[in-house]
Amino acid sequence: MSFKSSISIVVASLAILFVSTTANAEIIKKTLNTSDAMLFKRMFVEKSVTMPQLKVFNNDGVLLYGTNTLDKELVKNVMQAVKKADQSGDNELAKHLDGFKDESGTPLKTDSFKASNLIIVESYVEWFEGSQTQRKDLQQILASLSDQNVLWLELDVDPKKMKGANVTVTNID
């Protein structure tokens, strides 16, 4: 067997390995639910849910990246943070998701996120220009992470949709 054919076999084997490992990776998108009262409290009293907001956690709940404003270099900053996905520390995700439920109404438990390499939590408002920009950047980030298991949790924080709150929105920072 020649050196050239050996190299070809190695390259072909690596290509098959790459395809088989990436074929199993998936991005799962879930919508978070919470009561209007809880959302109102978090947005206007605690100011803990702002928009646009993006937080990236590893599967241990360690915060790798977070912003409460529009980050003009979001793609670059998130991709740098993802390189440190094996970082250890406090489980910030558990605190961040306290009071939220999944689509079926079950309270979120961070133990169920262990299968994901990364957890991305996005707060947005559909009509808000900053949220629209963040969503475009997020799509680019997700395309770059297609070889990893990613759980994308989205939360619509549109105060105009709150049924139980008598709110007039004049300006949102």
N, C-alpha and C positions, 0 to 999 in steps of 0.2 A: 504494500500500500504506500502510495507516495505521500509526501508531506502535504501537498496541495489537497489531496482527497481527504486526508485526516482533518485538516483545517475545515473543509466543507462540512464534514460530518459533525464536528464540534459546533460550528455555527448553526447548522440545522437543528441540532439537539437543543442549543440555547434558545433558538426561536420557538421551538415546540414548548419548552419549559416556560418561556415568557408568556405565550398565548394561554397555556393551561393555568398559570397562576393568575393572570389578569381576567380570565373568563369567569372565575369564581367571585371576583370582587363585584360589589354592587353599591349603588347609592340609593338609600331608602329615604323617601320624603314623607314626613308625617306632619299633620297640622295639630298644634296644641290648642286645647280648649281650657277656658277658665270662666268663672262667673263674671258678669259685668262689674259687680261690686268689688271683686278681687282685683280685676284689671284697673278699675278706677283708682283704687287705693294704691296700687303699685305705681301707676303712671303719675298721679297728681299729688299723692301724699308722700310716698316713699321715694318717688322719682327714680325707681329702679328699672323701669321699662321705658326707655326713650326710643326715638326713632331717627334715622335708621340705627339699628343696633345689630352687631354681629359678634358672637362669641364662639371660639373654637376650643374644644376640650379634647383631651385624650380619653381612652376608655377607662381610666381610673378617676375621671372627673377633674383632672388638673387643668386649670385654665392656661391655654397656650397663647391665646390672643383674644383681646376684647376691645371693642370700641363702642362708644355711645353717640358718636357723631359720624358724619360721612368722612371716611378716610380716603383721601385722593390717591393713596398708594396701597389700597386694600389688597390687591392681588399679590403684590410683592411682599407685603407685611405678613399676610396669612401664610404664604408659601415658605417664608423664612421660619415662621413659628412651627409649622408642620414638621420641619426637619428635627425639631426637638420633641417629637411625640412621645418618646420614652421617658420624659421628664417625670419626676416624682414630686409629690407635694400634697396639699390639702384638697379634699374633694369639694371644689367650688360649684360643681354642677348640681350637687344635691341641694345646696342653698339657693342656687339660681332658679331651680325648677319647682321649689316648694309652692304648693297650691295649684299646680297645673295638672291637667288630665290629658290622656291621649284621646284619639278620635272616638273611642267607644265609651268615654267617660270614666275610665279607670285612672286613679291617681298614678302619676309617674313614679317609678322606682328606678334609680340609677343602676341597680344590679342587672336589669334587663338590657342595658346598653353595652355589656361586656363584649359582645360579638363584633362591635364596630371598632375600627381603629381610631376613628375621629367622630366627634359629635359636634355638629354646627348648629347653633341656635340663632335664628334670625328673627328679629322683630321688624315689622314693616307696616306701612300704610300704602295701599295701592296707588292712590292719587298723589302721594307726596314725591316730589322730584328726587329728593335725596334717597328715598327708598327704591325708586326706579333705577337710579344709577348703581346703588348697592346690589340690586338683583342682577344687573348685567355683569358686574364684577364677580358675583357669586357663581354665576353660570360658568364663567371662565375658570374660576378656582375649581369647581366641581369637575370640569373637563380635565383639568390637570391632575386630579386625584382619582381618576377612573380606575387605577390599579389598586385602590384601597377600599375597604368596607367603610362607608361613610353613612352616618345617620344625620339627616337634615331635618331639624325640628323648626317649623315656622309658626310664628304667632302674629296674627293680624291685630295691631293695637290701635285701630281706627276708632277714635273717641266718638265719631259720628254714628257708629254702629252700636254703641252701648244703649241698651234698652232701658236699664234701670237708673241711668244717670241723666240729670237735667243739665247738659253741658252745651255751651256755645263756644265753638272753637273759632277764635279770631286770628291767632298766630301760634305756630308750633315751631320752636327752635330746633 
